[in-house]
Amino acid sequence: MKYKLKAGILACINAVLVLIIILGVVFDPQRSRSRSDMYSWLERGKINEIEKIRIINSDFDINLVREESDWFVVTDGIKLPAGKLMIDDFINALSGSGVYSVFSTSAESHERLLLTDDTSIRIILTGKDEQPLLDMHVGLTDITGRNVFLRKQGHSEVRSGEDIFSVYAASDLHSWYNLFLIPETETGYIDVSSVSSLTVHPPAGHGTEPLIFTGRGGVWNFNLYISNPDMGKVDSYIQEVLRTSGDDFAVYQNPAGLDLDDSRIIFEFADNSVRTISLGPVLDNGKRYASVSNSGLVYTLPEWVWQRLFPDISVFSWD
């Protein structure tokens, strides 16, 4: 009987000790502070509401607009395709939860931390009717270079945490462009498996006859004789052409006013759609202008890029 009584008392004591430990963990000031340090600058539920992104930097001003599922860079009133993957990564960084501890609650700290309107990089996200979804300032990095000071517009509170925003906020205009001649290939919507025919009309000095690939699923036929053809090499070449990108847009050039008849590459896809890449003659800097049917855009292709579009047919043979 005494044994049972002692066992019961010990069980009660153990239960009380466990409860004390649990309460100590739950209400530990350090843990409470850690929980309060977890912070997200943009509510994830607002991601689909974003219509515009503006990044205001002392050196440049980036304006991005969304139209349905596509993003565009707006410069001088002209809309150019924007890189969707980069924008998605940027939005995910803004909406992700991270450790951003409160550094200061005084507005007097804003100037020395480069968080004023005149000294910060400002990020503004808006929805329909210019409704603000996020308006934040990116300021000074700390002595380690790994953390940055940030605050929301209209708030005195300053937080500091891992600097995952500056790489985007400090990126110049060209960094936001989608310079793929066929923009959908950036996100993998189009690949070699969707191509049913590819016709390559070479420029002067790269042969006279067009090279035509027809087929699908890694089995290709050719209009020219290719000794012991390697289907893997053909697939790689077609994929490379699909993923060709320029180094810039020729913003003020109109395809209708350019000589783009020097060479052509014509894609026919399984859904019966057709895309034609038209190239102009070599410019003084070794580049060529290029345009894609119905896009209204003109790209500049460096010499090393356009040279790879017109290989000798021997490269498709087994080694």
Number of C-alpha atoms within 10 A of each C-alpha: 6 7 8 9 10 11 12 12 12 12 12 12 12 12 12 12 12 12 12 12 12 12 11 12 13 12 11 12 11 11 13 12 12 13 12 13 18 13 17 15 19 20 13 15 8 13 17 9 14 19 20 21 23 17 21 20 19 11 8 12 15 20 18 21 19 16 9 7 7 12 23 21 23 16 14 7 7 10 16 19 20 24 22 21 13 15 16 12 12 17 18 14 17 20 18 14 16 15 16 22 18 18 14 16 14 11 13 10 16 24 15 11 19 19 26 19 13 12 18 23 25 25 21 18 22 19 18 11 7 11 13 13 20 19 19 21 23 26 24 22 19 15 8 7 10 11 16 22 26 30 25 19 17 8 11 16 17 23 19 22 21 15 17 14 17 14 9 16 19 18 14 14 15 15 13 23 20 27 23 19 24 20 20 16 16 18 11 9 9 17 17 19 15 15 25 18 19 22 18 19 21 20 19 10 6 12 13 10 11 16 18 17 21 15 15 17 12 13 13 18 15 14 12 12 11 15 11 11 19 17 17 14 15 20 20 13 19 20 17 15 22 21 19 19 21 21 16 15 21 16 15 9 14 12 22 9 7 15 13 18 13 15 18 21 21 18 23 17 19 14 9 9 9 14 17 18 18 21 26 20 18 16 12 7 8 12 20 21 24 27 26 20 13 9 11 11 20 23 24 23 23 19 14 10 17 22 12 13 16 19 14 10 14 13 14 20 15 13 8
